[in-house]
Structure formats: structure tokens, C-alpha cells
């Protein structure tokens, strides 16, 4: 099933691509200013609990790029999605559009988180204490919203 992008989905894709691009540009542009030791891991409170080599900062954009590419590829194959709602020929397109929007939104959110962590790591800062709870609310809020919406769309 081939699905065109909605305007909202295209806007999200552009935002995600811009954040991912900005992530790489930020590292390249600021490479000389990044200290030799950077936070390698944060605990749940945002406190640095492992320090690592400057080169470790490259891990986040690489993983972010792989996730971005993988989720982008997945959006082109809706027939492999395990959609949590019953589909009929009448509602199938709307349900799949909703799930596609969810995947794109989650992709943008994850890339945003990677950028945020990279920025804090490059400056050798701890993360704010509310970082984890806010991200849980955003990511699980997105999942819940689009799951409920897909169920509602499947009832039509």
C-alpha cells in the first residue's frame, strides 16, 4: 500500500532532517571546543556517572542517523506494521496514515533528544533533573495519543 505524505508529515520530516543535520554540523563546527573528556553516561537524575573520550560524542549522531534512516525506511512499508486496531477497507488508509504520523513524530522526538544530549555532553554539563521525566511524557504521550487515535479511526 503506497501512501503519500500529508503536509503535517512532510513538515515533521523536514524538522527531523534539519535537527539531524544540525547535530552533525554542531559537532563539526565545535569539534575544537569540545573538551578531551566528556560525559559518557548520565544517571536517571542527569548526573554524569561515566566520563569518556571526546571521540565518543560521535556515537550519538551515528546512532541517531541509523535510527532516522531505519524509521524512514519503515514508513515506506505499512504492510509490515503491526497495527493495534482492526482494519477494514474503509478505515485502513486513515489508520495507516495515523500510524505513519506516529512513527515520524517519534523519529523527530528521538533525534531531538539525541541533539539535546549531544549539546550537553559537548559542553560537559549534567542533564537537567527533569530531562528524563519530560522525555517520558513526550514519547509515551505521543505513543498513547496515536494509539488511541488509531483505535478511534478503526471504529469508523
Secondary structure, 3 states (H helix, E strand, C coil): CCCCCCHHHHHHHHHHHHHHHHHHHHHHHHHHHCCCEEEEEECCCCCEEEEEEHHHHHHHHHHHHHHHHHHHHHHCCHHHCCCCCCCCCCCHHHHHHHHHHHHHHHHHHHHHHHHHHHHHHHCCCCCCCCHHHHHHHHHHHHHHHHHHHHHHHHCC
